[in-house]
Amino acid sequence: MKRYKYKINYKKLVGTIFSAISIAFLLWVGISWLDIVVDNTTTAQHASWNIFRLMLIKGGLL
């Protein structure tokens, strides 16, 4: 039985991790924007995970 040795390409790994985090962040912003648009057509409150709501709270505007 032959054993294979795998080398980790750290440059590619870092790039993949960075891409995954970037996509997750953009998805969060997009879903937050959609939450704002939908809530503005009703009297509903914005979700607690909404990035825009979190930024307003952190900035002391909400």
N, C-alpha and C positions, 0 to 999 in steps of 0.2 A: 504494500500500500504506500503510495507516494504522498508525502506531506507538502502542502503548499505554504509558502511564506508570503504574507501580504504586507506590503508597505503602505503606510498611510500617507497620502498626499495632503499635507497640512494646508497648503495654499488653496487647494480645491475644497477642502473641508470648511475652511474659514469662509470662502466665497459662497458655498452652499448654505451655511448657517446664516450669513448676512442676508442672502436672498430670501430665505424663509422668514426671517424677522421682518424684513422690509415688506414682503407680501402680506404678512399678518397685520402689520401696522396700517398699510393702505386699506386692507379689508375692514379693519376697525374704524378707520376714518369714514369709509364709504357707508358702512352700516350705521354709524352715528349720524351721518348726514341724512340718510334715509329715515332714521328715527325722528329727526328734527322736522323734516318735510311732512311726514305723516302726522306727527303730533300738532303741527301748526294748522292742520285742517280740522282738528278737533280740540277739545278742551283737556286732553290728556297731558300728563306730566312727562317730562323727558326721563329716560331710563337712567339709573344710577351709574351705569358703565359708560354712558355717552361721553366721548372725549371732549366735546365742546362744553358740556355741562361741567366736567371735571376741571377744565381750564378756567372757566368762569369762577368756580368756587375757589380754586387756588389763587386766582388773581384778586379775590375779594369783591367781585362784582355781582355775586349771586348769594 
